[in-house]
Each structure stands twice: as C-alpha cells, then as structure tokens.
Amino acid sequence: MNEDFFTLGLEKDIIKAVNYLGFEKPTSIQKRCIPIVLKKKTDLVALAQTGTGKTAAFGLPLIQKINNHSNNIQALILAPTRELCIQISEDLKNFARIKKTKILALYGGASISDQARNLKKGVQIIVATPGRLQDIINRRLVILSNVDYLVIDEADEMLNMGFQEAIDKILETVSKKRNTWLYSATMPNSVSKIIYQYMNDPIEVTCGIKNQSASTVNHYYYLIDHKNRYKVLRRVIDYNPSFYAIVFCRTRAETQNITNRLQTDGFNTDGLHGDMSQMQRDAVMKKFKKKKITILVATDVASRGIDVDNINHVVHYQLPDEVEVYTHRSGRTGRAGNHGKSISLIGAKDRHKLIKIEKTLNFKIEKKNIPSSSEVIKALVTKSIDDLLNSKINEKSLKPFKKIIDDISQKTTSNKIIEKFISHSLSKMINFYEDSEDLNSLNKNQLFGSERVFINIGEKDGLNWAALKDLLKDKTSLNDEDLNGFDVKRSFSFFNVSKEKLKLVFKSLEGFSLGGRDVVIEISKKSKENKSLKIKKGRSTHPNTKGRRGGEFKNRKNVSKNKRIKKNKLL
C-alpha cells in the first residue's frame, strides 16, 4: 500500500488506483488539500500553478466522497476548455477504476443528443465546459439541485475567456448547500469576486506565492530588433536541438505566418488557432503529444487546456498584455516535476510589459545574449555527435557491409570520418550560419535608449501604424531602427524614437500640418531633464504651460487607457 497517500485519509480502493497509475508521492497541493476536504465539509480556495497535480488534489477525495448507490448528480466540475474537460474526466475515471463511479464529460463540438442520452442513464459526476453546460441547463436536460460538490478548475483562465455570465447562471442553478472547491493559478480581481459572491468562508491553500510563476521554470528574455524577431526565434530553436516547445503568438495571422516560415525552414511544426475546426485542432494536438511535431505555434485561446508534461521551452514571440496570461503560458513548461524555460523576445514597445511582469511576479527576468552563429553551430554539432555515439548498432544489418567498413577504416582515420560526417550532415546549417550577422550588436539601445513620443494624428487622419511610420521616415529621413513601437489611436498616436535622434524629429516637424491641422508632438513621459517639448507653428513650449493643448493631452492619455482600439482580431 502507498503509505504516503494513505496518510492523507484516502480509502484502500482509491490507493489501489493510485498505485496502478504509478503515483509515488503526493505533490504539495495534494498533501495540503486532500486532508482538508476529507476531514470536514468546507469551501476551499487552492492557488497553485498548472502541472502541480491539481486534478488529483480534488479528484481523489471527490471520488471517495461520492455515494455509488445513488444515481443523482452529486458533483459538478467546471473546466475552461474542451481539452481540459476531456483530460479531467479521463483522470477521474482512472481514479475510480476500482470504485466504478459514473462520470460524464459535457463539452462543445460533440453531439448534444448523445450527451443528453448519457445523462438520462444516470451519472454521479459531471465534468463540463460552461458554454455547453449552460446550453444543457437551458434545454432542461439536467437537474443540479442535488449537487453536493462544485469544483471550479482553472478559474482565472475561465473568467479570462469571458465565461463570467455563464458561471453566474450555473452557480445560481446548483444547490445552495454545496461545498465549492476553487482551483486557480492566479488571483485576479475577477476570481476574488467569485469567491466573495458564491463561497462561504473558504479555507485558502497557497502553494508558492500568489500570482507567481512555478519555481521549476527559468525565465529569460532576449533584447531584439523587431525586424529580426523571426531570426532570433530560429536561432533560439537551433541553439536548443532538443527543442520541444510552444511558441505563443498574439494573433491568428501571426500564428499562421510563423508556422509557415518554420515549416519552410524544415522544422517539425504546426499551428493552433481559432480558424481551425475542432477536428483539425485535435489532429495537431495528437501529433504534438506523440512528438511527430516538436514545435507548436499557438494563440493563447487556442492553446488553453493543453496538458503535455515534457515541454521544455515556452517562447513568447510577442508578450501578452496581461501578466496572468504570461503566467499561464509559462506554466505549460516545468510540469510534473520537470524543469523548463520561458523565453521572451523583447522589442522596444515591450519595455513596459516586461517591467509590469517583473513587478507583479516579484522577480527579475534574466537578460540573455542572443546565441552567436558560432555558438549555434557548436550546439548543432555537439547534438549530432551525441546522437551518433548513442545510436544503437544493428550488427545483423551491417554484416553484409563489414568488408566495406574494414576497407574504409584502412584508408582513413576515425577523426576524418567524424569530420566528413559533420560536414556532410550539417553542411546546409553550417553554410546558413557561417557568415550570419551578430544579432546582439543591432540597435542595442533600442529598448532603454529611446523616448516615447505623442503625436496628435491618428486613424481619423487616414493613418495606420505603417502609414504613420512612412510619414515620419519621409519627414525626418530616419530609418526603421530609429522609429518603432507605433500605437495608433483614433485621434492621436504614440511611437518610440532613439534618444540621439529625438531633436531631429522635433526640428523636422516644426510648422508641419496635416489636413489643415497643426501637428503637435511631445514626449509622453518626463525626460531626464524633467522637460517635454511641444511644437506648434514652429514654437517649442514647456508641457506645464496652462494652455488648451496641455489639458487636452492629459485627457487623451485617459482615453487611450480606457478605449483601446483593436487593430487585429486577437485570440
């Protein structure tokens, strides 16, 4: 008998299932949560990162508490995605392999008629996504008034996906006498609101620090020039020859573009985004889990619910806007006791996001130098030789070639053979990197050596970021390295300019007008001299002047925070 799990208060039938599954020792979240909910009826809030064993933390005691002699629905588990819903139901069936508890998964993309028929047969635990469950409730196909236990898994993810209204309606339907167990990786305000409204004096268990990333994940960033973003990604992949990773992108278009480029460059990769059917997404995930593809390029929404233990890298091709999303992305690696790396590609406009992540998570993210071409070649050669030395020799298959092998060994040395093997097998890669540029030397001051500038023209002037950039390049004769980080709003915009070119920009735009309006620019934050320049009709003025323009700018800053203009359809 597994004494470690037995001491938590689990019954023999549950321990037998645990032993069959090969669980050796309970994780921290399991040690702390299982005894609490087994000893007394209570609400519970458990904060822990993904990959720490949360499903067993609620699943094992839940199976033990179910009365198998009753066909009433006694427990309801809410999960944010179809994939996670299926994963949890499969895990629960494994936990109940001796007890034979009846478990049903309800999720979109499957026949609702089949799910209704299975409900009529009688089930004791339902695992459901909020959208499908709400649909089933509206059709009066399920009664939840006898539910004793409600589990909300990955609560922060669920609310971040926009399920607040569905959750409210479901919680109003479920028995008021229930115990609620809420599991979350982070504690944003939306989760706190759920706890306040629907839970009764819950016991809180925190493994690690609230809103902090898992300790099994090392965080790094590379300082990049935006135009080299893909080059840096490719270099990171080649520098880590055993790369098994998810590359996170912000939009569907970017996801597909990066997928296509990686495939063209010969990498085993595929994409995951919202334009794909459920069948296509399932096929991609199946290949990824079997390592038929080793790089998954995905949007945040499409990747939710991914549960793969051996991912060793997560790459933030673009940083997300929310720290919680960064935490969830990073939590896809370093799971089940393994260690992983979370790598961010940081350009000029990402500075404030990086600072926000570090401040919220309460640790510094280490800056790494982008691997040089010689370092990448060395890593590739080392991996190739390791694979060669560790490969198994099939004596029977080689027997017909023994004389040829002996003849070759007489003509040359083993060193020469290895050198020829490297040259032959890696010639394409070596040629690609041999004369490649040093990506660290390009625009090193771009992130911290630039100023954020406000300009009073935007979308209503017929400009998008590309058009505004072209306009400024034309007026100032600057290049892409000097101008970046464009953020175009309805009636104004922001951009970054390198500090050494700042005066040139102001001088070049003196007296400039567009569409009959004077163009006004100013530094959007205090400079080192605590000054800000404003140009109107060829004059520079201090920003603290009590003029109409200064007041308008303050209002504009508030508008820019509260009324985000979505330039891309994000996932």
ABEGO torsion letter per residue (X at the ends): XBAAAAAAGBBAAAAAAAAAAGBABBBAAAAAAAAAAAABBBBBBBBBBBGAGAAAAAAAAAAAABBAABABBABBBBBABAAAAAAAAAAAAAAAAAAGBBBBBBBBGBBAAAAAAAAAAEBABBBBBAAAAAAAAAAGABBAAABABBBBBGAAAAAAAGAAAAAAAAAAABBAABBBBBBBABBBAAAAAAAAAABBGBBBBBBEBBGBBBAABBBBBBBBBAAAAAAAAAAAAAABAABBBBBBBABAAAAAAAAAAAAAAGBBBBBBBAABBAAAAAAAAAAAAAGABABBBBBAAAABGBBBAABABBBBABBBABAAAAAAAAAABGBGGBBBBBBBBBBAAAAAAAAAAAAAAGBBBBBBBBBBAAAAAAAAAAAAAAAAAABBBBAAAAAAAAAAAAAAAAABBAAAAAAAAAAAAAAAAAAAAAABBBAAABGAAAAAABBBBBBABBAAAGBBAAAAAAAAAAAAGBBAAABBGBBBBAABBBBBBBAAAAAAAAAAABGBBBGGBBBBBBBABBBAAGBBBBBBGGBBBBAABABAAAAAAAAAAAAAAABBBBABBBX
